[in-house]
Structure formats: structure tokens, C-alpha cells
Amino acid sequence: MSQPPHAVLPGSAPATVTVFASPTSWIESDAVAQCRQVAALDGMVHVAAMPDLHPGKGAPIGAAMSSTVLYPFLVGSDIGCGIAVFPIKLKRAVPEKLAARFPDLDRPLDPERDADDPAWAVLAGDIPAGHVDGLGTVGRGNHFVELARIGTVFEPTHASRLGLTTGDLVLVVHSGSRGLGERILRAHTEVHGAGPAADPAAYLAMHDDAVRWGSLNRRLMAARVAHALGAEPAEPIVDECHNLVEVRDGVYLHRKGAAPGDGRDVLIAGTRGTPPYLVAAHAGPEANHSVAHGAGRKMSRADALRRGRAKHTVEELRRTAMGSLVVCGDRQLLFEEAPTAYKRIEQVITDLVEHGLATPVATTIPLVTYKTPDVGPAAQRGGRDDRRKRGRR
């Protein structure tokens, strides 16, 4: 996959920073400040910030950063994280019935214990890096598996080339390399901190394994869900990674929460209460050949938890404004991932269009969004009782 560029030399001119957002878009000053800090690193050439830009741990999320020096911390720990879209055919799509049939995607697939699981049919060759921990699981944070139907089609010819029309059902899978990417980053930071990779070729070899692992993981989860819902698994029509580094035009192009935008089809995630957009991306060099990967957070998880508990009930967050169901047994995660914690996806898409980076093809309307296994009413009541007991002590 990736190969280090030839004759890598530190850059001498100051790096440029471009934010592809309108004046009315929600862009935190802290996120812009992080972009400028990144631009000051040795070897940096250009930082392109997407309209979903928000602050991250040490580096901005929603940015594509080109440099003559490879910086693993700019990619982060979830190497290979991305979004894939799989067609799925079901006789009837009743959210309440289908939500109850989703498999437990917190339970990993074990090659020995689950050797007869039909999902393994999607595996071609060996498991990248031999990493089996967490295989076939969705993870936490903003990761999800979503059953959706195609809503508004803006470009019928393009949608038809993808085999899509209004009303078709798809599975949208957002996940990454689980513990593998974290292990790779930790091995670097324990020695070099936020500094550059001492051996770019060695890092890229491990990085590429994590990218392949993330793609395999999305395919395994889609297959697990398809079998559980009584459907045949299908190949993805979209599978783009938004946490990775690639070598392009002789420099390292780091993407952190930014999807490849050079003629690719990209699913840009919405929120639980707003539809994702499938777009045809056509971003050029000024945008570091990248587009946004989602709506982008406008609240920290702590703020979302505090404000969400004051504004919403758990029941409200389990049934969205679009009538879809959210399967999530983790109440705290429900509040952290509430639609109000995110920017308006419509504004993000408008900014991409106005800057000539992407063309909307279609929306996907969520029916069931899976985040964690639902513990059920009895367990939920038990949890409330436990908290009351703790409060009395």
C-alpha cells in the first residue's frame, strides 16, 4: 500500500492553513489554534480543515495535513477507522422487529470458538497482523452500525451506477482497527512522544495492516448483521477510511477525521437525528484531496452528558426525530452521542458544495442505529436501583 517518498527533506517555508467552512459555520477557535500548531511542525506543507473540524487530543479532528515528515500522532490511535456502505435486501423493514434481531457486536468473533460462523466467508487470506482481539466488534465513541433506507436521491445517474434507488436498504458501518491502531501508536509514543516516525517504512507497514484490519472488521460486522436479519451479505459499494496516512505527490498526507476526496464516493455521517449524505467527492490540492467525514462534534463528551441529562430522557434518545431506533445499553453513551452534541450535517454538506469539494448523491434515512447491546428493561431498572442504593450510602 503506502511507500515512503523518495528524498524526504524538511520543509523550509511556513505551512499554509485553509478552513473550508462558511462564516456561519460552527468552528471552535481551539480547533483552528490546533491547526496552526500543526502547521508550525517541522516539514509541514499545508493543513486543510474541513467544515466538521473540532479539537482533538493534541491534533485537530476533521483535518488533512501534508508534510515531508511522517507524524504518527496526526493519524492517532484508531488507524483505519472509516465508513462502509453495504446493500442489503429484506422483505420488510420494521425497525422495532429488526432492532431486536441485531447480534451482540460487543462479542468478538473468535477464529476457533466461532469457526462455523458464516460471517467468516468475507475473509480472504489471513487476518492482518494476526490481530484477533475485538474482531467483528463495533467499539465505543461515535462508532455505529446502522440499517437505513435511501432517502432523497440528488444524482439519479450516479446513484444508479452504485446500484441504488430511493427506498433501497443499506447497512452503514462506522468502525476502525480497535486495539490494533492503539498498540501501534503507543509503541511509537512511548519512545518518540509526538515526534516524527524514526523509521517511516516500518510505521507504514504496521499502519497498512491496521487499515486492512479496519476494512475487514467492517465487512465482518456487516456480514454478522445481514445473517442475523435473514439476508445475504454483500460487498460494500463504499468503504473509505478517514484515519490514515498516505504518500501523495512526494509528501505524507495525514488524515484525521477526513475522508479521501479524490474522485471517491464517501458516506458522510450525520447524527442520530439527521440523515447521513452519500457524496461524490472531487477535492483538489487546496483541500489536500479530502472531504469531511461527518457532522463533527460541537460539544465535548462531558458537556454533552451534562446538558443532555438536563434536556433529554433516555427514552427520547432511543427514538429519534426521524422515527428510527437507537440500540444502546450504555446510558452515558446515549447522552454523549445525542444529536445536539453535533453540528448540523446540512451546513457541513453546504460548505463542501460551496467550496467545490463534493456533490451530494443521496441521503440515507436511519431505521435502526446500533451502538451497544441493549441491556433490556429489567437490567435498566436494576441499574437505577443500584444507583439509588449508592446515593443513600
C-alpha positions as a Markdown table, in Angstrom:
| # | Residue | x | y | z |
|---|---|---|---|---|
| 1 | Met | 0.0 | 0.0 | 0.0 |
| 2 | Ser | 1.8 | 3.1 | 1.2 |
| 3 | Gln | 5.5 | 3.6 | 0.5 |
| 4 | Pro | 7.7 | 6.4 | 1.9 |
| 5 | Pro | 8.5 | 9.2 | -0.6 |
| 6 | His | 12.0 | 9.5 | -2.0 |
| 7 | Ala | 14.5 | 12.1 | -0.9 |
| 8 | Val | 12.4 | 13.3 | 2.1 |
| 9 | Leu | 13.7 | 16.8 | 3.2 |
| 10 | Pro | 12.4 | 19.0 | 5.9 |
| 11 | Gly | 10.2 | 21.8 | 4.5 |
| 12 | Ser | 11.5 | 25.4 | 4.9 |
| 13 | Ala | 8.6 | 27.6 | 4.0 |
| 14 | Pro | 5.8 | 28.1 | 6.6 |
| 15 | Ala | 2.8 | 25.8 | 6.1 |
| 16 | Thr | -0.5 | 27.2 | 5.0 |
| 17 | Val | -3.8 | 26.6 | 6.7 |
| 18 | Thr | -7.2 | 26.7 | 4.9 |
| 19 | Val | -10.5 | 26.2 | 6.6 |
| 20 | Phe | -13.2 | 25.1 | 4.2 |
| 21 | Ala | -16.2 | 26.5 | 6.1 |
| 22 | Ser | -18.5 | 29.5 | 5.7 |
| 23 | Pro | -18.6 | 32.3 | 8.2 |
| 24 | Thr | -21.8 | 31.0 | 9.7 |
| 25 | Ser | -20.4 | 27.5 | 10.4 |
| 26 | Trp | -19.6 | 26.4 | 13.9 |
| 27 | Ile | -15.8 | 26.3 | 14.1 |
| 28 | Glu | -14.2 | 26.4 | 17.5 |
| 29 | Ser | -11.2 | 28.7 | 17.9 |
| 30 | Asp | -9.4 | 25.9 | 19.8 |
| 31 | Ala | -9.7 | 23.7 | 16.7 |
| 32 | Val | -8.2 | 26.4 | 14.5 |
| 33 | Ala | -5.5 | 27.0 | 17.0 |
| 34 | Gln | -4.6 | 23.3 | 16.8 |
| 35 | Cys | -4.4 | 23.6 | 13.0 |
| 36 | Arg | -1.9 | 26.4 | 13.4 |
| 37 | Gln | 0.1 | 24.4 | 15.9 |
| 38 | Val | 0.3 | 21.6 | 13.5 |
| 39 | Ala | 1.3 | 24.0 | 10.7 |
| 40 | Ala | 4.3 | 25.0 | 12.8 |
| 41 | Leu | 5.7 | 21.5 | 12.9 |
| 42 | Asp | 8.9 | 20.8 | 11.0 |
| 43 | Gly | 8.3 | 19.7 | 7.5 |
| 44 | Met | 4.6 | 20.7 | 7.3 |
| 45 | Val | 3.4 | 21.9 | 3.9 |
| 46 | His | -0.4 | 22.5 | 4.2 |
| 47 | Val | -3.3 | 22.0 | 6.6 |
| 48 | Ala | -6.8 | 21.7 | 5.1 |
| 49 | Ala | -9.5 | 21.9 | 7.7 |
| 50 | Met | -12.9 | 20.5 | 6.9 |
| 51 | Pro | -16.3 | 22.0 | 8.0 |
| 52 | Asp | -16.7 | 19.3 | 10.6 |
| 53 | Leu | -13.4 | 20.5 | 12.3 |
| 54 | His | -13.2 | 20.2 | 16.1 |
| 55 | Pro | -10.5 | 19.9 | 18.7 |
| 56 | Gly | -8.8 | 16.5 | 19.3 |
| 57 | Lys | -6.2 | 15.2 | 21.7 |
| 58 | Gly | -3.1 | 17.0 | 20.5 |
| 59 | Ala | -4.3 | 17.4 | 16.9 |
| 60 | Pro | -7.5 | 18.6 | 15.2 |
| 61 | Ile | -10.2 | 16.2 | 14.1 |
| 62 | Gly | -11.6 | 16.9 | 10.6 |
| 63 | Ala | -8.3 | 17.9 | 9.0 |
| 64 | Ala | -5.9 | 16.7 | 6.3 |
| 65 | Met | -2.3 | 17.6 | 6.9 |
| 66 | Ser | 0.5 | 17.2 | 4.3 |
| 67 | Ser | 4.2 | 17.1 | 5.4 |
| 68 | Thr | 7.6 | 16.0 | 4.3 |
| 69 | Val | 7.8 | 14.4 | 7.8 |
| 70 | Leu | 5.6 | 11.5 | 9.0 |
| 71 | Tyr | 3.9 | 12.2 | 12.3 |
| 72 | Pro | 2.0 | 9.2 | 13.7 |
| 73 | Phe | 0.2 | 11.3 | 16.3 |
| 74 | Leu | -1.5 | 13.2 | 13.5 |
| 75 | Val | -3.3 | 10.0 | 12.5 |
| 76 | Gly | -4.0 | 9.0 | 16.1 |
| 77 | Ser | -4.8 | 5.6 | 17.7 |
| 78 | Asp | -7.8 | 4.5 | 15.6 |
| 79 | Ile | -5.8 | 3.9 | 12.4 |
| 80 | Gly | -8.1 | 2.5 | 9.7 |
| 81 | Cys | -11.3 | 4.0 | 11.1 |
| 82 | Gly | -13.8 | 4.5 | 8.3 |
| 83 | Ile | -17.3 | 4.1 | 7.0 |
| 84 | Ala | -18.5 | 1.4 | 4.6 |
| 85 | Val | -21.9 | 1.1 | 3.0 |
| 86 | Phe | -23.4 | -2.4 | 2.1 |
| 87 | Pro | -26.6 | -3.1 | 0.1 |
| 88 | Ile | -29.0 | -5.4 | 2.0 |
| 89 | Lys | -32.3 | -6.9 | 0.8 |
| 90 | Leu | -35.0 | -7.6 | 3.4 |
| 91 | Lys | -38.7 | -8.5 | 2.8 |
| 92 | Arg | -39.9 | -6.0 | 5.4 |
| 93 | Ala | -38.1 | -3.3 | 7.3 |
| 94 | Val | -39.9 | -2.8 | 10.6 |
| 95 | Pro | -37.5 | -1.1 | 13.0 |
| 96 | Glu | -38.9 | -2.5 | 16.2 |
| 97 | Lys | -38.6 | -6.1 | 15.0 |
| 98 | Leu | -35.2 | -5.7 | 13.3 |
| 99 | Ala | -33.7 | -3.9 | 16.3 |
| 100 | Ala | -34.3 | -6.9 | 18.5 |
| 101 | Arg | -32.5 | -9.2 | 16.0 |
| 102 | Phe | -29.2 | -7.3 | 15.8 |
| 103 | Pro | -26.4 | -9.5 | 17.0 |
| 104 | Asp | -24.2 | -8.7 | 20.0 |
| 105 | Leu | -21.4 | -6.7 | 18.3 |
| 106 | Asp | -19.6 | -6.3 | 21.6 |
| 107 | Arg | -18.8 | -10.0 | 21.4 |
| 108 | Pro | -15.7 | -10.6 | 19.3 |
| 109 | Leu | -15.5 | -13.4 | 16.7 |
| 110 | Asp | -13.0 | -16.0 | 17.8 |
| 111 | Pro | -11.4 | -18.0 | 14.9 |
| 112 | Glu | -11.5 | -21.2 | 17.0 |
| 113 | Arg | -14.7 | -20.8 | 19.1 |
| 114 | Asp | -16.7 | -19.3 | 16.2 |
| 115 | Ala | -15.1 | -21.2 | 13.4 |
| 116 | Asp | -18.5 | -22.2 | 12.0 |
| 117 | Asp | -19.9 | -18.6 | 11.9 |
| 118 | Pro | -20.9 | -17.8 | 8.3 |
| 119 | Ala | -19.6 | -14.3 | 8.6 |
| 120 | Trp | -16.0 | -15.7 | 8.1 |
| 121 | Ala | -16.9 | -16.1 | 4.4 |
| 122 | Val | -15.9 | -12.5 | 3.9 |
| 123 | Leu | -12.3 | -13.2 | 5.0 |
| 124 | Ala | -9.9 | -13.6 | 2.1 |
| 125 | Gly | -6.5 | -14.6 | 3.2 |
| 126 | Asp | -5.0 | -14.1 | 6.7 |
| 127 | Ile | -6.2 | -11.7 | 9.4 |
| 128 | Pro | -4.0 | -8.6 | 9.1 |
| 129 | Ala | -1.2 | -8.6 | 11.7 |
| 130 | Gly | -2.8 | -11.8 | 13.2 |
| 131 | His | -4.8 | -9.5 | 15.4 |
| 132 | Val | -7.9 | -11.2 | 16.7 |
| 133 | Asp | -8.7 | -9.1 | 19.7 |
| 134 | Gly | -12.1 | -7.3 | 19.2 |
| 135 | Leu | -12.5 | -8.7 | 15.7 |
| 136 | Gly | -16.1 | -8.2 | 14.5 |
| 137 | Thr | -17.0 | -5.6 | 17.2 |
| 138 | Val | -18.1 | -2.0 | 16.7 |
| 139 | Gly | -16.4 | -0.3 | 19.7 |
| 140 | Arg | -17.4 | 2.8 | 21.6 |
| 141 | Gly | -17.4 | 6.5 | 20.9 |
| 142 | Asn | -19.1 | 7.6 | 17.7 |
| 143 | His | -18.9 | 4.1 | 16.1 |
| 144 | Phe | -22.1 | 2.5 | 15.0 |
| 145 | Val | -23.8 | 0.0 | 12.6 |
| 146 | Glu | -26.9 | 1.4 | 11.0 |
| 147 | Leu | -29.7 | -0.1 | 9.0 |
| 148 | Ala | -31.0 | 2.7 | 6.7 |
| 149 | Arg | -33.0 | 3.3 | 3.6 |
| 150 | Ile | -32.1 | 5.5 | 0.7 |
| 151 | Gly | -34.0 | 8.8 | 1.0 |
| 152 | Thr | -33.6 | 11.7 | -1.3 |
| 153 | Val | -31.6 | 11.0 | -4.5 |
| 154 | Phe | -30.0 | 14.1 | -5.9 |
| 155 | Glu | -28.0 | 12.4 | -8.7 |
| 156 | Pro | -30.0 | 9.5 | -10.1 |
| 157 | Thr | -27.4 | 8.6 | -12.7 |
| 158 | His | -24.6 | 8.4 | -10.1 |
| 159 | Ala | -26.8 | 6.5 | -7.6 |
| 160 | Ser | -27.8 | 4.1 | -10.3 |
| 161 | Arg | -24.1 | 3.3 | -11.0 |
| 162 | Leu | -23.9 | 2.3 | -7.4 |
| 163 | Gly | -27.0 | 0.2 | -7.7 |
| 164 | Leu | -29.1 | 2.5 | -5.5 |
| 165 | Thr | -32.5 | 4.0 | -5.8 |
| 166 | Thr | -35.0 | 5.6 | -3.4 |
| 167 | Gly | -36.2 | 3.2 | -0.8 |
| 168 | Asp | -33.4 | 0.7 | -1.1 |
| 169 | Leu | -31.9 | -0.6 | 2.2 |
| 170 | Val | -28.3 | -0.4 | 3.2 |
| 171 | Leu | -26.1 | -1.1 | 6.1 |
| 172 | Val | -23.7 | 1.7 | 7.2 |
| 173 | Val | -20.8 | 0.5 | 9.3 |
| 174 | His | -18.5 | 3.0 | 11.1 |
| 175 | Ser | -15.6 | 1.5 | 13.0 |
| 176 | Gly | -11.8 | 1.1 | 12.9 |
| 177 | Ser | -9.0 | -1.1 | 14.0 |
| 178 | Arg | -10.0 | -1.3 | 17.6 |
| 179 | Gly | -6.9 | -2.1 | 19.8 |
| 180 | Leu | -4.5 | -2.7 | 16.9 |
| 181 | Gly | -4.1 | 1.0 | 16.0 |
| 182 | Glu | -3.8 | 2.0 | 19.6 |
| 183 | Arg | -1.0 | -0.6 | 20.0 |
| 184 | Ile | 0.8 | 0.8 | 17.0 |
| 185 | Leu | 0.6 | 4.4 | 18.2 |
| 186 | Arg | 1.6 | 3.5 | 21.8 |
| 187 | Ala | 4.7 | 1.7 | 20.5 |
| 188 | His | 5.7 | 5.0 | 18.8 |
| 189 | Thr | 4.8 | 7.5 | 21.5 |
| 190 | Glu | 6.5 | 5.5 | 24.3 |
| 191 | Val | 9.8 | 6.2 | 22.6 |
| 192 | His | 9.3 | 9.3 | 20.5 |
| 193 | Gly | 6.2 | 11.1 | 22.0 |
| 194 | Ala | 4.6 | 13.4 | 19.5 |
| 195 | Gly | 7.8 | 13.4 | 17.4 |
| 196 | Pro | 8.2 | 12.0 | 13.8 |
| 197 | Ala | 8.5 | 8.4 | 12.9 |
| 198 | Ala | 12.1 | 7.3 | 13.2 |
| 199 | Asp | 11.5 | 4.6 | 10.6 |
| 200 | Pro | 8.7 | 5.7 | 8.3 |
| 201 | Ala | 8.8 | 2.5 | 6.3 |
| 202 | Ala | 8.3 | 0.3 | 9.4 |
| 203 | Tyr | 5.5 | 2.5 | 10.7 |
| 204 | Leu | 3.8 | 2.4 | 7.3 |
| 205 | Ala | 3.9 | -1.4 | 7.2 |
| 206 | Met | 2.1 | -1.6 | 10.6 |
| 207 | His | -0.2 | 1.2 | 9.6 |
| 208 | Asp | -1.3 | -0.5 | 6.4 |
| 209 | Asp | -2.0 | -3.7 | 8.4 |
| 210 | Ala | -4.3 | -1.6 | 10.7 |
| 211 | Val | -6.1 | -0.1 | 7.6 |
| 212 | Arg | -6.7 | -3.5 | 6.2 |
| 213 | Trp | -7.9 | -4.8 | 9.6 |
| 214 | Gly | -10.4 | -1.9 | 9.9 |
| 215 | Ser | -11.8 | -2.7 | 6.5 |
| 216 | Leu | -12.1 | -6.4 | 7.3 |
| 217 | Asn | -13.8 | -5.5 | 10.6 |
| 218 | Arg | -16.4 | -3.5 | 8.8 |
| 219 | Arg | -17.1 | -6.4 | 6.4 |
| 220 | Leu | -17.3 | -8.9 | 9.3 |
| 221 | Met | -19.8 | -6.8 | 11.2 |
| 222 | Ala | -22.0 | -6.2 | 8.1 |
| 223 | Ala | -22.0 | -10.0 | 7.5 |
| 224 | Arg | -22.9 | -10.7 | 11.1 |
| 225 | Val | -25.8 | -8.3 | 10.9 |
| 226 | Ala | -27.0 | -9.5 | 7.5 |
| 227 | His | -27.1 | -13.1 | 8.7 |
| 228 | Ala | -28.9 | -12.1 | 11.9 |
| 229 | Leu | -31.6 | -10.2 | 9.8 |
| 230 | Gly | -32.0 | -13.1 | 7.4 |
| 231 | Ala | -30.2 | -11.6 | 4.5 |
| 232 | Glu | -27.2 | -12.5 | 2.3 |
| 233 | Pro | -24.1 | -10.4 | 2.9 |
| 234 | Ala | -23.0 | -8.2 | 0.1 |
| 235 | Glu | -19.8 | -6.4 | -1.0 |
| 236 | Pro | -19.5 | -2.8 | 0.1 |
| 237 | Ile | -20.3 | -0.1 | -2.5 |
| 238 | Val | -18.4 | 2.4 | -0.4 |
| 239 | Asp | -15.6 | 1.8 | 2.0 |
| 240 | Glu | -13.4 | 4.8 | 2.8 |
| 241 | Cys | -11.0 | 5.2 | 5.7 |
| 242 | His | -10.8 | 8.6 | 7.4 |
| 243 | Asn | -7.9 | 8.0 | 9.8 |
| 244 | Leu | -4.8 | 7.2 | 7.8 |
| 245 | Val | -1.6 | 8.5 | 6.2 |
| 246 | Glu | -0.8 | 8.1 | 2.5 |
| 247 | Val | 2.1 | 9.1 | 0.4 |
| 248 | Arg | 0.9 | 11.5 | -2.3 |
| 249 | Asp | 2.9 | 13.8 | -4.6 |
| 250 | Gly | 6.1 | 13.0 | -2.6 |
| 251 | Val | 4.8 | 14.0 | 0.8 |
| 252 | Tyr | 3.0 | 12.3 | 3.7 |
| 253 | Leu | -0.8 | 13.2 | 3.7 |
| 254 | His | -2.1 | 12.6 | 7.2 |
| 255 | Arg | -5.9 | 12.4 | 7.5 |
| 256 | Lys | -7.5 | 12.6 | 11.0 |
| 257 | Gly | -11.3 | 12.5 | 10.6 |
| 258 | Ala | -11.1 | 13.4 | 6.9 |
| 259 | Ala | -12.1 | 11.1 | 4.1 |
| 260 | Pro | -10.2 | 10.7 | 0.8 |
| 261 | Gly | -11.9 | 13.1 | -1.7 |
| 262 | Asp | -10.1 | 12.4 | -4.9 |
| 263 | Gly | -12.9 | 11.0 | -7.1 |
| 264 | Arg | -14.2 | 8.7 | -4.4 |
| 265 | Asp | -17.8 | 8.0 | -3.1 |
| 266 | Val | -18.0 | 8.9 | 0.6 |
| 267 | Leu | -20.7 | 8.5 | 3.2 |
| 268 | Ile | -20.6 | 11.5 | 5.5 |
| 269 | Ala | -22.2 | 10.6 | 8.8 |
| 270 | Gly | -25.0 | 12.7 | 10.2 |
| 271 | Thr | -26.3 | 12.4 | 13.8 |
| 272 | Arg | -28.8 | 10.0 | 15.3 |
| 273 | Gly | -31.4 | 12.6 | 14.4 |
| 274 | Thr | -30.3 | 13.7 | 10.9 |
| 275 | Pro | -29.5 | 11.7 | 7.8 |
| 276 | Pro | -26.0 | 10.9 | 6.5 |
| 277 | Tyr | -25.2 | 12.0 | 3.0 |
| 278 | Leu | -23.6 | 9.9 | 0.3 |
| 279 | Val | -21.5 | 12.3 | -1.8 |
| 280 | Ala | -19.3 | 12.1 | -4.9 |
| 281 | Ala | -16.0 | 13.7 | -3.7 |
| 282 | His | -13.8 | 15.8 | -6.1 |
| 283 | Ala | -11.5 | 17.7 | -3.8 |
| 284 | Gly | -8.3 | 19.1 | -5.1 |
| 285 | Pro | -4.8 | 20.0 | -3.8 |
| 286 | Glu | -6.0 | 23.0 | -1.7 |
| 287 | Ala | -8.2 | 20.6 | 0.3 |
| 288 | Asn | -5.4 | 18.0 | 0.4 |
| 289 | His | -7.7 | 15.9 | -1.7 |
| 290 | Ser | -10.0 | 15.4 | 1.2 |
| 291 | Val | -13.6 | 15.9 | 2.4 |
| 292 | Ala | -15.4 | 15.9 | 5.8 |
| 293 | His | -16.2 | 12.5 | 7.4 |
| 294 | Gly | -19.2 | 13.5 | 9.5 |
| 295 | Ala | -21.2 | 16.3 | 11.2 |
| 296 | Gly | -18.4 | 16.9 | 13.7 |
| 297 | Arg | -18.8 | 17.4 | 17.4 |
| 298 | Lys | -19.7 | 20.8 | 18.8 |
| 299 | Met | -19.8 | 19.7 | 22.4 |
| 300 | Ser | -17.2 | 17.8 | 24.4 |
| 301 | Arg | -18.4 | 14.5 | 25.8 |
| 302 | Ala | -18.6 | 15.9 | 29.3 |
| 303 | Asp | -20.7 | 18.9 | 28.1 |
| 304 | Ala | -23.0 | 16.6 | 26.1 |
| 305 | Leu | -23.5 | 14.4 | 29.1 |
| 306 | Arg | -24.3 | 17.3 | 31.4 |
| 307 | Arg | -26.5 | 19.2 | 29.0 |
| 308 | Gly | -28.2 | 16.1 | 27.7 |
| 309 | Arg | -29.3 | 14.9 | 31.1 |
| 310 | Ala | -30.9 | 18.3 | 31.7 |
| 311 | Lys | -32.7 | 18.3 | 28.3 |
| 312 | His | -33.5 | 14.7 | 27.3 |
| 313 | Thr | -34.7 | 11.5 | 28.8 |
| 314 | Val | -33.2 | 8.1 | 27.8 |
| 315 | Glu | -36.5 | 7.2 | 26.1 |
| 316 | Glu | -36.3 | 10.3 | 23.9 |
| 317 | Leu | -32.8 | 9.4 | 22.8 |
| 318 | Arg | -33.7 | 5.8 | 22.0 |
| 319 | Arg | -36.4 | 7.0 | 19.4 |
| 320 | Thr | -35.1 | 9.8 | 17.1 |
| 321 | Ala | -37.0 | 12.6 | 15.5 |
| 322 | Met | -37.0 | 10.6 | 12.2 |
| 323 | Gly | -38.7 | 7.7 | 13.9 |
| 324 | Ser | -35.6 | 5.4 | 14.0 |
| 325 | Leu | -34.5 | 3.3 | 16.9 |
| 326 | Val | -31.2 | 3.5 | 18.7 |
| 327 | Val | -29.9 | 0.3 | 20.3 |
| 328 | Cys | -27.6 | 1.3 | 23.1 |
| 329 | Gly | -27.4 | -0.3 | 26.5 |
| 330 | Asp | -24.9 | 2.4 | 27.7 |
| 331 | Arg | -26.9 | 5.3 | 29.0 |
| 332 | Gln | -23.9 | 7.6 | 29.3 |
| 333 | Leu | -23.0 | 7.0 | 25.7 |
| 334 | Leu | -26.6 | 7.8 | 24.6 |
| 335 | Phe | -26.2 | 11.3 | 26.1 |
| 336 | Glu | -22.6 | 11.8 | 24.9 |
| 337 | Glu | -23.8 | 10.9 | 21.3 |
| 338 | Ala | -27.0 | 12.8 | 21.4 |
| 339 | Pro | -27.8 | 14.7 | 18.1 |
| 340 | Thr | -27.5 | 18.0 | 19.9 |
| 341 | Ala | -23.8 | 17.2 | 20.6 |
| 342 | Tyr | -23.1 | 17.5 | 16.9 |
| 343 | Lys | -23.0 | 20.2 | 14.3 |
| 344 | Arg | -25.8 | 20.5 | 11.6 |
| 345 | Ile | -24.9 | 18.0 | 8.9 |
| 346 | Glu | -26.8 | 20.1 | 6.4 |
| 347 | Gln | -24.3 | 23.0 | 7.0 |
| 348 | Val | -21.3 | 20.7 | 6.6 |
| 349 | Ile | -22.6 | 19.5 | 3.2 |
| 350 | Thr | -23.4 | 23.0 | 2.1 |
| 351 | Asp | -19.9 | 24.1 | 2.9 |
| 352 | Leu | -18.4 | 21.2 | 0.9 |
| 353 | Val | -20.6 | 22.0 | -2.1 |
| 354 | Glu | -19.9 | 25.8 | -2.0 |
| 355 | His | -16.2 | 25.1 | -1.9 |
| 356 | Gly | -16.4 | 22.7 | -4.8 |
| 357 | Leu | -15.3 | 19.6 | -2.8 |
| 358 | Ala | -18.3 | 17.3 | -3.2 |
| 359 | Thr | -21.6 | 16.7 | -4.9 |
| 360 | Pro | -24.5 | 15.1 | -2.9 |
| 361 | Val | -25.7 | 11.9 | -4.4 |
| 362 | Ala | -28.3 | 10.7 | -1.9 |
| 363 | Thr | -29.3 | 10.7 | 1.8 |
| 364 | Thr | -29.7 | 7.6 | 3.9 |
| 365 | Ile | -32.5 | 7.6 | 6.4 |
| 366 | Pro | -31.7 | 5.7 | 9.6 |
| 367 | Leu | -34.1 | 2.9 | 10.7 |
| 368 | Val | -32.0 | 1.2 | 13.4 |
| 369 | Thr | -28.7 | 2.5 | 14.8 |
| 370 | Tyr | -26.8 | 0.0 | 16.8 |
| 371 | Lys | -24.1 | 1.2 | 19.3 |
| 372 | Thr | -24.0 | -1.3 | 22.1 |
| 373 | Pro | -26.2 | -4.3 | 23.2 |
| 374 | Asp | -29.5 | -3.2 | 24.8 |
| 375 | Val | -29.5 | -4.5 | 28.4 |
| 376 | Gly | -33.3 | -4.5 | 28.5 |
| 377 | Pro | -35.8 | -3.0 | 30.8 |
| 378 | Ala | -35.1 | -5.4 | 33.8 |
| 379 | Ala | -31.4 | -4.6 | 33.8 |
| 380 | Gln | -32.1 | -0.9 | 33.4 |
| 381 | Arg | -34.4 | -1.0 | 36.4 |
| 382 | Gly | -31.7 | -2.8 | 38.3 |
| 383 | Gly | -29.2 | -0.2 | 37.3 |
| 384 | Arg | -31.4 | 2.6 | 38.7 |
| 385 | Asp | -31.9 | 0.7 | 41.9 |
| 386 | Asp | -28.2 | 0.3 | 42.3 |
| 387 | Arg | -27.6 | 4.0 | 41.8 |
| 388 | Arg | -30.3 | 4.8 | 44.4 |
| 389 | Lys | -28.5 | 2.5 | 46.9 |
| 390 | Arg | -25.2 | 4.1 | 46.2 |
| 391 | Gly | -26.8 | 7.6 | 46.7 |
| 392 | Arg | -28.0 | 6.6 | 50.2 |
| 393 | Arg | -24.6 | 5.5 | 51.4 |
